[in-house]
Amino acid sequence: MGVGGISIWQLLIILVIVVLLFGTKKLRNMGGDLGSAIKSFKKAVSDKDGGKNGAADQGAGKVGLENQSAAGQAQETAGAKKPSD
């Protein structure tokens, strides 16, 4: 008796049918794609804590600088309009 009531012979028959349907080359490509997807997922999960917090802090600093420069430009523009009135 195999996994969940499926015998080894039934698993072999399913394997043969899958190989006949897809072919070995396509199965090899699918296995490689699946492996690289799992690898990149693990990397993203492990980088979640270190990478996102640092990037969020840097992004917030950039937004703050942009807001400050925009406010400075608005004040300069407003100051330039007053003498001409």
C-alpha positions as CSV (number, residue, x, y, z in Angstrom):
1,M,0.0,0.0,0.0
2,G,1.4,3.4,-1.0
3,V,0.6,7.0,-0.2
4,G,-3.1,7.5,0.7
5,G,-4.2,4.1,-0.6
6,I,-2.5,4.5,-4.0
7,S,-0.1,1.6,-4.8
8,I,3.3,2.0,-6.4
9,W,1.9,0.5,-9.6
10,Q,-0.8,3.1,-9.9
11,L,1.8,5.9,-9.3
12,L,4.0,4.4,-12.1
13,I,1.0,4.3,-14.5
14,I,0.2,8.0,-13.8
15,L,3.9,8.9,-14.3
16,V,4.0,7.1,-17.7
17,I,0.8,8.9,-18.8
18,V,2.2,12.3,-17.8
19,V,5.4,11.6,-19.6
20,L,3.5,10.5,-22.7
21,L,1.3,13.6,-22.6
22,F,4.0,16.2,-22.0
23,G,7.3,14.7,-23.1
24,T,10.5,14.6,-21.1
25,K,11.8,17.9,-22.5
26,K,8.8,19.9,-21.5
27,L,8.7,18.2,-18.1
28,R,12.4,19.1,-17.6
29,N,11.7,22.7,-18.5
30,M,8.7,22.9,-16.2
31,G,10.8,21.4,-13.3
32,G,13.5,24.0,-13.9
33,D,11.0,26.8,-14.0
34,L,9.3,25.6,-10.8
35,G,12.7,25.3,-9.1
36,S,13.7,28.9,-10.0
37,A,10.3,30.2,-8.9
38,I,10.7,28.5,-5.5
39,K,14.2,29.8,-5.2
40,S,13.1,33.4,-6.0
41,F,10.2,33.1,-3.6
42,K,12.4,32.0,-0.7
43,K,14.8,34.9,-1.5
44,A,11.9,37.3,-1.5
45,V,10.6,36.0,1.9
46,S,14.1,36.1,3.5
47,D,14.7,39.7,2.1
48,K,11.2,40.8,3.3
49,D,12.4,42.1,6.7
50,G,15.8,43.5,5.6
51,G,15.1,44.9,2.2
52,K,11.6,46.4,2.6
53,N,12.2,48.4,5.7
54,G,15.4,50.0,4.3
55,A,13.7,50.8,1.0
56,A,10.7,52.2,2.8
57,D,12.9,54.5,4.9
58,Q,14.8,55.7,1.9
59,G,11.6,56.3,-0.1
60,A,10.1,58.3,2.8
61,G,13.2,60.5,2.8
62,K,13.0,61.1,-0.9
63,V,9.3,62.1,-0.6
64,G,10.1,64.4,2.2
65,L,12.8,66.1,0.2
66,E,10.5,66.5,-2.8
67,N,7.8,68.0,-0.6
68,Q,10.3,70.4,0.9
69,S,11.7,71.5,-2.5
70,A,8.1,71.9,-3.9
71,A,7.2,74.0,-0.9
72,G,10.3,76.2,-1.3
73,Q,9.5,76.7,-5.0
74,A,5.9,77.7,-4.1
75,Q,7.2,80.2,-1.6
76,E,9.6,81.6,-4.1
77,T,6.9,81.9,-6.7
78,A,4.6,83.6,-4.2
79,G,7.3,86.0,-3.1
80,A,8.1,86.9,-6.7
81,K,4.5,87.7,-7.5
82,K,4.1,90.1,-4.5
83,P,6.5,92.8,-5.7
84,S,5.0,93.0,-9.1
85,D,1.5,93.6,-7.7
